Amino acid sequence: MEPVNCFFNERFIADGKPVIVNLHKKHEKDGVKYPGNTPVSNIKIGIPRSKYAKKVHSVGRAIKIVALIMSIFFFLYGYTSRINYIVVMLLIAGTILLGGILCYVFYRYLEVKSKYSGTNQFPGIKEYESKGYHIGFHPLFSTGPFEYLYKFYRLIF
């Protein structure tokens, strides 16, 4: 069997743990879409990844988590001190933005695709999305009221 190349950096062989992506599709009952207990089809797709890309993704996740923790620290510090709230919000936004920029530059420098944006480019994901599937394990979290929280979760982890 021929070895498979890593999707996130094609210079390496996919010898690491694959990225598992959950996809779901809501089904209609008698042609009517129900918001509640709609039957859902779930599919898991593994995207081939090398050990190198896994390490890079782990470091990128650590960068984003440190930025998030620092922004929480700024929030708590601003909540307990007499600093202007606008300054605190700018510190929080700047910290999260700086973490994202550092992670982006890190990925670009090491020529590794991001897990967040790279999964949408994988041919298997594109194929299922053309059939009406959405990324996420359940419609409530990925297309419902928690959609933006789920996207933020995917962006960080």
C-alpha positions, 0 to 999 in steps of 0.5 A: 500500500502506498503511503498517504501524504499529510494534507496539512503539509504535503512534504510529509507522510501522514504518520500521525493521528488524523484530524477527525471532523464530524459532519451532520445533515438534517433530514426533513419529515414529510417535506417539512423541516422541524426545528426540534427532534429532526433526524440527523445523519452523522459522518466522521471523516479523518483527515491525514496528518503527519506527526510534524503537523500534529506538533505544529497544531499543538503549539498553535493551540497553546499560543491561542490558549495563552492569549485567551488566558491573558485576556481573561486575566485582563478582564478580571484585573479590569473588573477589580481595579479602577481602570477604564473599561474601554482600555480593558476591552481594548487590551482583551481584543488586542490580546486575542488578536495578537494570539491569532496573528502569532498563530497565523504567522507561525503556521505560515512560517512552518508551511502548515495549514490551519486545522480550522480553515484547512478542514474546509479545503479537504476534498472529502469535506467539500464533497459532503458539504455539496450534499448538504452536510455541515461541519459539526456533530449536531445541528443545535451547536453548528447551525443553531443558536450556539453556532458562533460559540461552536466556531470559536471553540473550533478556532481555538481547539 
